[in-house]
Amino acid sequence: MKSKATLVLFFLMISALWAFPEATSSGAAETSLAMPVRGVWMHPGFFGHDKTAAVEKMRLTLDAYVRAGINTLIMCVKNTSGHVYYASEIGVRDKAWDWDFFGVFLAEAKKRKMEVHPWFCVFPESAILGQVREHPEWLIQSPKREMVSAVNPALPAVREYEISLMLEVAKKYDVGWIHLDYIRYPCEPTEPYFSFDPETLRLFKQDTGIDMAAVKARDTGNMAWNEWLSWNRDRVTVFVRELKSALKATGRRVKISAAVFPDARNAAVLIGQDWPAWARERLVDMLCPMLYSNDAGLFEKLVREAVAFGKGRCQVCPGIGIGTSHNQNTPEGMIEQMKISKSLGADGVVYFSSSSLAQPFLEKLKASKS
């Protein structure tokens, strides 16, 4: 009698498990956020310029990142001043780093089988160094001939110079990626801010027949102004196209990733950054829209749009702001944004940045990596 009751109880327990399978598995499912890419934007300043101390911090940081499931490191090799952080014969190195920072960092990352994207802040040149100092005509000029500290994507010589830095890294180091940031016209002092220097006006007139210097009504009700916006936008796309071709000519498979502004439609008009076109033309292999907000609804909307633009064309890895000028996130907020990204079909996420990715965030990542 006792054995019969035991047998009945056993079948009831099995039936309950069949009827409610989530009772045994939902906890794991809720915390599993495994994705192909978990990346982080990093800067040499995070490690400091003293080589011994920097290498020690690299090892400790990368070991902690591995435990947290981070597999992709986007390391700055050219900053917004124009200084570079690798053994360059073209660019001007930051004097605080009198050793090959990027070479050492890359070696440490490879020991841990981590992917490295050398990160270029493409067009800003605020220190006006080296070749840029020799060619002040490369700088963007306002209609009043005021200059800003960024070089002009519309000029072939500018595109050639910036691409030469990227090719130098691709040839000197065993890297599989080049990462583009500031791949656009400036936001400051106003949007849109394209260059009215004589050579740009000449090139525009050559291509379109329009004398921009004679155009008085500079607004979207004017067809000539719209043509100007489109032409400048296309110069940035030409840069990406030229870079892809130049990398292919090296004989190595070097892919392109890009940090891009959150709203694609506005970016195309205001800063000349038409990143959906780069996906359609398969010019890039990864897009990282910088969605730095604590607003989950807005984050979800823009992830959905980005994934649609990249689907079947390139990877899409939304940038999650940990500590930025736009937001200060929490570990829980970061996890929620990762869940949103995964549910919408993103290929991964990238965190901005290493300086903000403190231990509470790493602990959350470690718990959710499997």
Buried (B, 14 or more C-beta within 10 A) or exposed (E): EEEEEEEEEEEEEEEEEEEEEEEEEEEEEEBEBEBEBBBBBBBBBBBBBEBEEBBEBBEEBBEBBBEBBBBBBBBBBBBBBBBBBBBBEEBBBBEEBEBBBBEBBBBBBEEBEBBBBBBBBBBBBBBBBBBBEEBEBBBBBBEEEEBBBBBBBBBBBBBEBBBBBBBBBBEBBEBEBBBBBBBBBBEEEEBBBBBBBEBBBEBBBEEBEBEBEEBEEBEEEEEBBEBBBBBBBBBBBBBBBBBBEBBEEEEEEBBBBBBBBBBBEEBBBBBBBBBBBBBEBEBBBBBBBBBBBBEEEEBBBBBBBBBEBBEEBBBBBBBBBBBBEEBEBEBEBBBBBBBBBBEBEBBBBBBBBBEBBEEEBBBBBBBBBE
